[in-house]
């Protein structure tokens, strides 16, 4: 996968348990899953504000400048 073996994964898991505590690992995993889900959802949604000028508006502003 990332060149990580079982030993490296166990060390990472041990560090996570020490940092977050055994009781909060489930909460951290759930929060991470929700964050990834919301990020993917935001990527697929169209922008809420579209600032692209329409063709007629772009021509009108060019004529107003002259």
ABEGO torsion letter per residue (X at the ends): XAGBBAAAAAAAAAAAAAAAEAAAAAAAAAAAAAAAAAAAAAAABBBABBABBBAAAAAAAAAAAX
